[in-house]
Amino acid sequence: MFQLAKNLTKKDVFVIFICFLLIFAQVWLELKMPDYMSEITRLVQTERK
């Protein structure tokens, strides 16, 4: 495993970092989605005066 890591270029490390960042963002947004949906539902069901 460490032998593979030795052969990585700066570009490879950058791409790996971007992948982890995008995966983190996707998981975070999927966990936030129920909060957003409940807020939208609450706003739709609220009566306007």
PDBQT receptor file of N, H, CA, C and O in Angstrom, charges set to zero:
ATOM      1  N   MET A   1       0.826  -1.189   0.000  1.00  0.00    +0.000 N 
ATOM      2  CA  MET A   1       0.000   0.000   0.000  1.00  0.00    +0.000 C 
ATOM      3  C   MET A   1       0.872   1.256   0.000  1.00  0.00    +0.000 C 
ATOM      4  O   MET A   1       0.612   2.198  -0.748  1.00  0.00    +0.000 OA
ATOM      5  N   PHE A   2       1.896   1.264   0.833  1.00  0.00    +0.000 N 
ATOM      6  H   PHE A   2       2.108   0.499   1.441  1.00  0.00    +0.000 HD
ATOM      7  CA  PHE A   2       2.770   2.425   0.892  1.00  0.00    +0.000 C 
ATOM      8  C   PHE A   2       3.589   2.555  -0.394  1.00  0.00    +0.000 C 
ATOM      9  O   PHE A   2       3.956   3.662  -0.790  1.00  0.00    +0.000 OA
ATOM     10  N   GLN A   3       3.870   1.439  -1.035  1.00  0.00    +0.000 N 
ATOM     11  H   GLN A   3       3.572   0.541  -0.713  1.00  0.00    +0.000 HD
ATOM     12  CA  GLN A   3       4.600   1.494  -2.301  1.00  0.00    +0.000 C 
ATOM     13  C   GLN A   3       3.751   2.180  -3.370  1.00  0.00    +0.000 C 
ATOM     14  O   GLN A   3       4.276   2.908  -4.212  1.00  0.00    +0.000 OA
ATOM     15  N   LEU A   4       2.437   1.946  -3.334  1.00  0.00    +0.000 N 
ATOM     16  H   LEU A   4       2.011   1.355  -2.650  1.00  0.00    +0.000 HD
ATOM     17  CA  LEU A   4       1.551   2.628  -4.276  1.00  0.00    +0.000 C 
ATOM     18  C   LEU A   4       1.492   4.122  -3.977  1.00  0.00    +0.000 C 
ATOM     19  O   LEU A   4       1.470   4.941  -4.896  1.00  0.00    +0.000 OA
ATOM     20  N   ALA A   5       1.467   4.475  -2.703  1.00  0.00    +0.000 N 
ATOM     21  H   ALA A   5       1.484   3.809  -1.957  1.00  0.00    +0.000 HD
ATOM     22  CA  ALA A   5       1.394   5.889  -2.319  1.00  0.00    +0.000 C 
ATOM     23  C   ALA A   5       2.655   6.645  -2.713  1.00  0.00    +0.000 C 
ATOM     24  O   ALA A   5       2.593   7.841  -2.997  1.00  0.00    +0.000 OA
ATOM     25  N   LYS A   6       3.787   5.971  -2.735  1.00  0.00    +0.000 N 
ATOM     26  H   LYS A   6       3.838   4.999  -2.504  1.00  0.00    +0.000 HD
ATOM     27  CA  LYS A   6       5.032   6.625  -3.126  1.00  0.00    +0.000 C 
ATOM     28  C   LYS A   6       5.000   7.068  -4.584  1.00  0.00    +0.000 C 
ATOM     29  O   LYS A   6       5.633   8.059  -4.946  1.00  0.00    +0.000 OA
ATOM     30  N   ASN A   7       4.272   6.345  -5.414  1.00  0.00    +0.000 N 
ATOM     31  H   ASN A   7       3.757   5.539  -5.120  1.00  0.00    +0.000 HD
ATOM     32  CA  ASN A   7       4.247   6.621  -6.854  1.00  0.00    +0.000 C 
ATOM     33  C   ASN A   7       3.210   7.673  -7.252  1.00  0.00    +0.000 C 
ATOM     34  O   ASN A   7       3.093   7.995  -8.435  1.00  0.00    +0.000 OA
ATOM     35  N   LEU A   8       2.459   8.212  -6.296  1.00  0.00    +0.000 N 
ATOM     36  H   LEU A   8       2.554   7.951  -5.336  1.00  0.00    +0.000 HD
ATOM     37  CA  LEU A   8       1.435   9.202  -6.632  1.00  0.00    +0.000 C 
ATOM     38  C   LEU A   8       2.074  10.552  -6.940  1.00  0.00    +0.000 C 
ATOM     39  O   LEU A   8       3.013  10.990  -6.276  1.00  0.00    +0.000 OA
ATOM     40  N   THR A   9       1.536  11.189  -7.963  1.00  0.00    +0.000 N 
ATOM     41  H   THR A   9       0.773  10.833  -8.503  1.00  0.00    +0.000 HD
ATOM     42  CA  THR A   9       1.998  12.536  -8.298  1.00  0.00    +0.000 C 
ATOM     43  C   THR A   9       1.136  13.557  -7.551  1.00  0.00    +0.000 C 
ATOM     44  O   THR A   9       0.150  13.201  -6.907  1.00  0.00    +0.000 OA
ATOM     45  N   LYS A  10       1.520  14.811  -7.648  1.00  0.00    +0.000 N 
ATOM     46  H   LYS A  10       2.321  15.100  -8.171  1.00  0.00    +0.000 HD
ATOM     47  CA  LYS A  10       0.741  15.870  -6.999  1.00  0.00    +0.000 C 
ATOM     48  C   LYS A  10      -0.660  15.942  -7.590  1.00  0.00    +0.000 C 
ATOM     49  O   LYS A  10      -1.627  16.220  -6.881  1.00  0.00    +0.000 OA
ATOM     50  N   LYS A  11      -0.764  15.691  -8.884  1.00  0.00    +0.000 N 
ATOM     51  H   LYS A  11       0.022  15.464  -9.460  1.00  0.00    +0.000 HD
ATOM     52  CA  LYS A  11      -2.065  15.702  -9.543  1.00  0.00    +0.000 C 
ATOM     53  C   LYS A  11      -2.953  14.582  -8.994  1.00  0.00    +0.000 C 
ATOM     54  O   LYS A  11      -4.143  14.799  -8.767  1.00  0.00    +0.000 OA
ATOM     55  N   ASP A  12      -2.397  13.399  -8.780  1.00  0.00    +0.000 N 
ATOM     56  H   ASP A  12      -1.430  13.223  -8.965  1.00  0.00    +0.000 HD
ATOM     57  CA  ASP A  12      -3.152  12.282  -8.227  1.00  0.00    +0.000 C 
ATOM     58  C   ASP A  12      -3.651  12.599  -6.816  1.00  0.00    +0.000 C 
ATOM     59  O   ASP A  12      -4.803  12.320  -6.484  1.00  0.00    +0.000 OA
ATOM     60  N   VAL A  13      -2.797  13.172  -6.006  1.00  0.00    +0.000 N 
ATOM     61  H   VAL A  13      -1.861  13.399  -6.276  1.00  0.00    +0.000 HD
ATOM     62  CA  VAL A  13      -3.188  13.524  -4.637  1.00  0.00    +0.000 C 
ATOM     63  C   VAL A  13      -4.293  14.574  -4.663  1.00  0.00    +0.000 C 
ATOM     64  O   VAL A  13      -5.224  14.515  -3.860  1.00  0.00    +0.000 OA
ATOM     65  N   PHE A  14      -4.195  15.536  -5.585  1.00  0.00    +0.000 N 
ATOM     66  H   PHE A  14      -3.439  15.584  -6.237  1.00  0.00    +0.000 HD
ATOM     67  CA  PHE A  14      -5.222  16.562  -5.715  1.00  0.00    +0.000 C 
ATOM     68  C   PHE A  14      -6.563  15.948  -6.107  1.00  0.00    +0.000 C 
ATOM     69  O   PHE A  14      -7.596  16.316  -5.547  1.00  0.00    +0.000 OA
ATOM     70  N   VAL A  15      -6.559  15.030  -7.049  1.00  0.00    +0.000 N 
ATOM     71  H   VAL A  15      -5.720  14.731  -7.504  1.00  0.00    +0.000 HD
ATOM     72  CA  VAL A  15      -7.794  14.376  -7.494  1.00  0.00    +0.000 C 
ATOM     73  C   VAL A  15      -8.404  13.556  -6.352  1.00  0.00    +0.000 C 
ATOM     74  O   VAL A  15      -9.622  13.561  -6.172  1.00  0.00    +0.000 OA
ATOM     75  N   ILE A  16      -7.576  12.861  -5.589  1.00  0.00    +0.000 N 
ATOM     76  H   ILE A  16      -6.587  12.857  -5.735  1.00  0.00    +0.000 HD
ATOM     77  CA  ILE A  16      -8.069  12.088  -4.446  1.00  0.00    +0.000 C 
ATOM     78  C   ILE A  16      -8.700  13.026  -3.418  1.00  0.00    +0.000 C 
ATOM     79  O   ILE A  16      -9.759  12.724  -2.867  1.00  0.00    +0.000 OA
ATOM     80  N   PHE A  17      -8.054  14.161  -3.161  1.00  0.00    +0.000 N 
ATOM     81  H   PHE A  17      -7.194  14.407  -3.609  1.00  0.00    +0.000 HD
ATOM     82  CA  PHE A  17      -8.593  15.131  -2.215  1.00  0.00    +0.000 C 
ATOM     83  C   PHE A  17      -9.944  15.670  -2.686  1.00  0.00    +0.000 C 
ATOM     84  O   PHE A  17     -10.875  15.786  -1.889  1.00  0.00    +0.000 OA
ATOM     85  N   ILE A  18     -10.055  15.998  -3.969  1.00  0.00    +0.000 N 
ATOM     86  H   ILE A  18      -9.299  15.904  -4.616  1.00  0.00    +0.000 HD
ATOM     87  CA  ILE A  18     -11.322  16.494  -4.520  1.00  0.00    +0.000 C 
ATOM     88  C   ILE A  18     -12.412  15.426  -4.397  1.00  0.00    +0.000 C 
ATOM     89  O   ILE A  18     -13.557  15.745  -4.076  1.00  0.00    +0.000 OA
ATOM     90  N   CYS A  19     -12.064  14.171  -4.648  1.00  0.00    +0.000 N 
ATOM     91  H   CYS A  19     -11.134  13.912  -4.908  1.00  0.00    +0.000 HD
ATOM     92  CA  CYS A  19     -13.040  13.079  -4.528  1.00  0.00    +0.000 C 
ATOM     93  C   CYS A  19     -13.557  12.961  -3.100  1.00  0.00    +0.000 C 
ATOM     94  O   CYS A  19     -14.762  12.838  -2.880  1.00  0.00    +0.000 OA
ATOM     95  N   PHE A  20     -12.649  12.998  -2.131  1.00  0.00    +0.000 N 
ATOM     96  H   PHE A  20     -11.671  13.098  -2.309  1.00  0.00    +0.000 HD
ATOM     97  CA  PHE A  20     -13.079  12.929  -0.730  1.00  0.00    +0.000 C 
ATOM     98  C   PHE A  20     -13.941  14.133  -0.364  1.00  0.00    +0.000 C 
ATOM     99  O   PHE A  20     -14.919  13.996   0.371  1.00  0.00    +0.000 OA
ATOM    100  N   LEU A  21     -13.589  15.298  -0.866  1.00  0.00    +0.000 N 
ATOM    101  H   LEU A  21     -12.794  15.409  -1.463  1.00  0.00    +0.000 HD
ATOM    102  CA  LEU A  21     -14.366  16.497  -0.581  1.00  0.00    +0.000 C 
ATOM    103  C   LEU A  21     -15.777  16.386  -1.158  1.00  0.00    +0.000 C 
ATOM    104  O   LEU A  21     -16.747  16.745  -0.490  1.00  0.00    +0.000 OA
ATOM    105  N   LEU A  22     -15.900  15.897  -2.383  1.00  0.00    +0.000 N 
ATOM    106  H   LEU A  22     -15.112  15.606  -2.925  1.00  0.00    +0.000 HD
ATOM    107  CA  LEU A  22     -17.213  15.749  -3.008  1.00  0.00    +0.000 C 
ATOM    108  C   LEU A  22     -18.049  14.673  -2.315  1.00  0.00    +0.000 C 
ATOM    109  O   LEU A  22     -19.261  14.836  -2.167  1.00  0.00    +0.000 OA
ATOM    110  N   ILE A  23     -17.420  13.580  -1.889  1.00  0.00    +0.000 N 
ATOM    111  H   ILE A  23     -16.436  13.448  -2.009  1.00  0.00    +0.000 HD
ATOM    112  CA  ILE A  23     -18.139  12.530  -1.166  1.00  0.00    +0.000 C 
ATOM    113  C   ILE A  23     -18.648  13.067   0.166  1.00  0.00    +0.000 C 
ATOM    114  O   ILE A  23     -19.786  12.798   0.553  1.00  0.00    +0.000 OA
ATOM    115  N   PHE A  24     -17.805  13.828   0.870  1.00  0.00    +0.000 N 
ATOM    116  H   PHE A  24     -16.881  14.046   0.556  1.00  0.00    +0.000 HD
ATOM    117  CA  PHE A  24     -18.220  14.425   2.134  1.00  0.00    +0.000 C 
ATOM    118  C   PHE A  24     -19.411  15.361   1.931  1.00  0.00    +0.000 C 
ATOM    119  O   PHE A  24     -20.366  15.329   2.707  1.00  0.00    +0.000 OA
ATOM    120  N   ALA A  25     -19.358  16.190   0.895  1.00  0.00    +0.000 N 
ATOM    121  H   ALA A  25     -18.582  16.216   0.264  1.00  0.00    +0.000 HD
ATOM    122  CA  ALA A  25     -20.454  17.123   0.611  1.00  0.00    +0.000 C 
ATOM    123  C   ALA A  25     -21.743  16.373   0.284  1.00  0.00    +0.000 C 
ATOM    124  O   ALA A  25     -22.821  16.769   0.729  1.00  0.00    +0.000 OA
ATOM    125  N   GLN A  26     -21.639  15.300  -0.485  1.00  0.00    +0.000 N 
ATOM    126  H   GLN A  26     -20.764  14.978  -0.846  1.00  0.00    +0.000 HD
ATOM    127  CA  GLN A  26     -22.829  14.534  -0.848  1.00  0.00    +0.000 C 
ATOM    128  C   GLN A  26     -23.477  13.906   0.376  1.00  0.00    +0.000 C 
ATOM    129  O   GLN A  26     -24.697  13.958   0.526  1.00  0.00    +0.000 OA
ATOM    130  N   VAL A  27     -22.676  13.317   1.250  1.00  0.00    +0.000 N 
ATOM    131  H   VAL A  27     -21.684  13.275   1.128  1.00  0.00    +0.000 HD
ATOM    132  CA  VAL A  27     -23.214  12.685   2.452  1.00  0.00    +0.000 C 
ATOM    133  C   VAL A  27     -23.846  13.738   3.351  1.00  0.00    +0.000 C 
ATOM    134  O   VAL A  27     -24.930  13.517   3.892  1.00  0.00    +0.000 OA
ATOM    135  N   TRP A  28     -23.182  14.881   3.518  1.00  0.00    +0.000 N 
ATOM    136  H   TRP A  28     -22.302  15.061   3.079  1.00  0.00    +0.000 HD
ATOM    137  CA  TRP A  28     -23.710  15.932   4.377  1.00  0.00    +0.000 C 
ATOM    138  C   TRP A  28     -25.049  16.457   3.846  1.00  0.00    +0.000 C 
ATOM    139  O   TRP A  28     -25.988  16.666   4.613  1.00  0.00    +0.000 OA
ATOM    140  N   LEU A  29     -25.125  16.667   2.531  1.00  0.00    +0.000 N 
ATOM    141  H   LEU A  29     -24.362  16.497   1.908  1.00  0.00    +0.000 HD
ATOM    142  CA  LEU A  29     -26.370  17.172   1.954  1.00  0.00    +0.000 C 
ATOM    143  C   LEU A  29     -27.491  16.143   2.045  1.00  0.00    +0.000 C 
ATOM    144  O   LEU A  29     -28.647  16.512   2.249  1.00  0.00    +0.000 OA
ATOM    145  N   GLU A  30     -27.172  14.870   1.898  1.00  0.00    +0.000 N 
ATOM    146  H   GLU A  30     -26.233  14.571   1.732  1.00  0.00    +0.000 HD
ATOM    147  CA  GLU A  30     -28.207  13.848   2.028  1.00  0.00    +0.000 C 
ATOM    148  C   GLU A  30     -28.724  13.760   3.460  1.00  0.00    +0.000 C 
ATOM    149  O   GLU A  30     -29.896  13.452   3.679  1.00  0.00    +0.000 OA
ATOM    150  N   LEU A  31     -27.870  14.025   4.423  1.00  0.00    +0.000 N 
ATOM    151  H   LEU A  31     -26.918  14.275   4.246  1.00  0.00    +0.000 HD
ATOM    152  CA  LEU A  31     -28.314  14.026   5.814  1.00  0.00    +0.000 C 
ATOM    153  C   LEU A  31     -29.128  15.282   6.147  1.00  0.00    +0.000 C 
ATOM    154  O   LEU A  31     -29.973  15.248   7.042  1.00  0.00    +0.000 OA
ATOM    155  N   LYS A  32     -28.884  16.374   5.442  1.00  0.00    +0.000 N 
ATOM    156  H   LYS A  32     -28.198  16.401   4.715  1.00  0.00    +0.000 HD
ATOM    157  CA  LYS A  32     -29.624  17.615   5.670  1.00  0.00    +0.000 C 
ATOM    158  C   LYS A  32     -30.970  17.637   4.938  1.00  0.00    +0.000 C 
ATOM    159  O   LYS A  32     -31.843  18.435   5.279  1.00  0.00    +0.000 OA
ATOM    160  N   MET A  33     -31.144  16.770   3.936  1.00  0.00    +0.000 N 
ATOM    161  H   MET A  33     -30.434  16.123   3.659  1.00  0.00    +0.000 HD
ATOM    162  CA  MET A  33     -32.352  16.802   3.121  1.00  0.00    +0.000 C 
ATOM    163  C   MET A  33     -33.645  16.643   3.929  1.00  0.00    +0.000 C 
ATOM    164  O   MET A  33     -34.596  17.374   3.650  1.00  0.00    +0.000 OA
ATOM    165  N   PRO A  34     -33.745  15.740   4.911  1.00  0.00    +0.000 N 
ATOM    166  CA  PRO A  34     -34.993  15.662   5.689  1.00  0.00    +0.000 C 
ATOM    167  C   PRO A  34     -35.324  16.966   6.418  1.00  0.00    +0.000 C 
ATOM    168  O   PRO A  34     -36.497  17.317   6.546  1.00  0.00    +0.000 OA
ATOM    169  N   ASP A  35     -34.313  17.683   6.896  1.00  0.00    +0.000 N 
ATOM    170  H   ASP A  35     -33.361  17.398   6.792  1.00  0.00    +0.000 HD
ATOM    171  CA  ASP A  35     -34.560  18.973   7.538  1.00  0.00    +0.000 C 
ATOM    172  C   ASP A  35     -35.157  19.964   6.543  1.00  0.00    +0.000 C 
ATOM    173  O   ASP A  35     -36.120  20.664   6.857  1.00  0.00    +0.000 OA
ATOM    174  N   TYR A  36     -34.583  20.018   5.344  1.00  0.00    +0.000 N 
ATOM    175  H   TYR A  36     -33.801  19.450   5.089  1.00  0.00    +0.000 HD
ATOM    176  CA  TYR A  36     -35.100  20.924   4.329  1.00  0.00    +0.000 C 
ATOM    177  C   TYR A  36     -36.526  20.548   3.917  1.00  0.00    +0.000 C 
ATOM    178  O   TYR A  36     -37.377  21.421   3.747  1.00  0.00    +0.000 OA
ATOM    179  N   MET A  37     -36.781  19.258   3.758  1.00  0.00    +0.000 N 
ATOM    180  H   MET A  37     -36.090  18.548   3.896  1.00  0.00    +0.000 HD
ATOM    181  CA  MET A  37     -38.109  18.818   3.343  1.00  0.00    +0.000 C 
ATOM    182  C   MET A  37     -39.147  19.117   4.418  1.00  0.00    +0.000 C 
ATOM    183  O   MET A  37     -40.263  19.525   4.098  1.00  0.00    +0.000 OA
ATOM    184  N   SER A  38     -38.796  18.921   5.688  1.00  0.00    +0.000 N 
ATOM    185  H   SER A  38     -37.889  18.590   5.947  1.00  0.00    +0.000 HD
ATOM    186  CA  SER A  38     -39.747  19.223   6.757  1.00  0.00    +0.000 C 
ATOM    187  C   SER A  38     -40.018  20.723   6.836  1.00  0.00    +0.000 C 
ATOM    188  O   SER A  38     -41.143  21.134   7.118  1.00  0.00    +0.000 OA
ATOM    189  N   GLU A  39     -39.008  21.535   6.592  1.00  0.00    +0.000 N 
ATOM    190  H   GLU A  39     -38.094  21.201   6.362  1.00  0.00    +0.000 HD
ATOM    191  CA  GLU A  39     -39.200  22.990   6.583  1.00  0.00    +0.000 C 
ATOM    192  C   GLU A  39     -40.111  23.407   5.434  1.00  0.00    +0.000 C 
ATOM    193  O   GLU A  39     -40.990  24.250   5.615  1.00  0.00    +0.000 OA
ATOM    194  N   ILE A  40     -39.909  22.828   4.262  1.00  0.00    +0.000 N 
ATOM    195  H   ILE A  40     -39.195  22.143   4.116  1.00  0.00    +0.000 HD
ATOM    196  CA  ILE A  40     -40.767  23.134   3.111  1.00  0.00    +0.000 C 
ATOM    197  C   ILE A  40     -42.197  22.709   3.389  1.00  0.00    +0.000 C 
ATOM    198  O   ILE A  40     -43.133  23.450   3.087  1.00  0.00    +0.000 OA
ATOM    199  N   THR A  41     -42.381  21.523   3.962  1.00  0.00    +0.000 N 
ATOM    200  H   THR A  41     -41.622  20.921   4.207  1.00  0.00    +0.000 HD
ATOM    201  CA  THR A  41     -43.717  21.019   4.282  1.00  0.00    +0.000 C 
ATOM    202  C   THR A  41     -44.392  21.924   5.296  1.00  0.00    +0.000 C 
ATOM    203  O   THR A  41     -45.581  22.221   5.174  1.00  0.00    +0.000 OA
ATOM    204  N   ARG A  42     -43.640  22.364   6.296  1.00  0.00    +0.000 N 
ATOM    205  H   ARG A  42     -42.675  22.123   6.395  1.00  0.00    +0.000 HD
ATOM    206  CA  ARG A  42     -44.212  23.248   7.319  1.00  0.00    +0.000 C 
ATOM    207  C   ARG A  42     -44.639  24.576   6.693  1.00  0.00    +0.000 C 
ATOM    208  O   ARG A  42     -45.702  25.102   7.023  1.00  0.00    +0.000 OA
ATOM    209  N   LEU A  43     -43.821  25.119   5.797  1.00  0.00    +0.000 N 
ATOM    210  H   LEU A  43     -42.957  24.692   5.529  1.00  0.00    +0.000 HD
ATOM    211  CA  LEU A  43     -44.161  26.382   5.162  1.00  0.00    +0.000 C 
ATOM    212  C   LEU A  43     -45.383  26.258   4.239  1.00  0.00    +0.000 C 
ATOM    213  O   LEU A  43     -46.186  27.187   4.148  1.00  0.00    +0.000 OA
ATOM    214  N   VAL A  44     -45.520  25.131   3.566  1.00  0.00    +0.000 N 
ATOM    215  H   VAL A  44     -44.868  24.377   3.639  1.00  0.00    +0.000 HD
ATOM    216  CA  VAL A  44     -46.647  24.923   2.666  1.00  0.00    +0.000 C 
ATOM    217  C   VAL A  44     -47.937  24.761   3.446  1.00  0.00    +0.000 C 
ATOM    218  O   VAL A  44     -48.984  25.241   3.013  1.00  0.00    +0.000 OA
ATOM    219  N   GLN A  45     -47.882  24.096   4.582  1.00  0.00    +0.000 N 
ATOM    220  H   GLN A  45     -47.031  23.705   4.934  1.00  0.00    +0.000 HD
ATOM    221  CA  GLN A  45     -49.086  23.833   5.366  1.00  0.00    +0.000 C 
ATOM    222  C   GLN A  45     -49.505  24.999   6.245  1.00  0.00    +0.000 C 
ATOM    223  O   GLN A  45     -50.620  24.992   6.768  1.00  0.00    +0.000 OA
ATOM    224  N   THR A  46     -48.656  25.993   6.424  1.00  0.00    +0.000 N 
ATOM    225  H   THR A  46     -47.751  25.998   5.999  1.00  0.00    +0.000 HD
ATOM    226  CA  THR A  46     -48.979  27.135   7.254  1.00  0.00    +0.000 C 
ATOM    227  C   THR A  46     -49.988  28.024   6.513  1.00  0.00    +0.000 C 
ATOM    228  O   THR A  46     -49.821  28.349   5.338  1.00  0.00    +0.000 OA
ATOM    229  N   GLU A  47     -51.026  28.397   7.241  1.00  0.00    +0.000 N 
ATOM    230  H   GLU A  47     -51.161  28.133   8.196  1.00  0.00    +0.000 HD
ATOM    231  CA  GLU A  47     -52.054  29.266   6.642  1.00  0.00    +0.000 C 
ATOM    232  C   GLU A  47     -51.549  30.698   6.576  1.00  0.00    +0.000 C 
ATOM    233  O   GLU A  47     -50.902  31.199   7.496  1.00  0.00    +0.000 OA
ATOM    234  N   ARG A  48     -51.863  31.334   5.465  1.00  0.00    +0.000 N 
ATOM    235  H   ARG A  48     -52.389  30.927   4.718  1.00  0.00    +0.000 HD
ATOM    236  CA  ARG A  48     -51.479  32.739   5.311  1.00  0.00    +0.000 C 
ATOM    237  C   ARG A  48     -52.672  33.615   5.689  1.00  0.00    +0.000 C 
ATOM    238  O   ARG A  48     -53.827  33.259   5.453  1.00  0.00    +0.000 OA
ATOM    239  N   LYS A  49     -52.368  34.751   6.273  1.00  0.00    +0.000 N 
ATOM    240  H   LYS A  49     -51.430  35.040   6.465  1.00  0.00    +0.000 HD
ATOM    241  CA  LYS A  49     -53.444  35.676   6.670  1.00  0.00    +0.000 C 
ATOM    242  C   LYS A  49     -53.554  36.812   5.698  1.00  0.00    +0.000 C 
ATOM    243  O   LYS A  49     -54.401  37.689   5.867  1.00  0.00    +0.000 OA
TER     244      LYS A  49
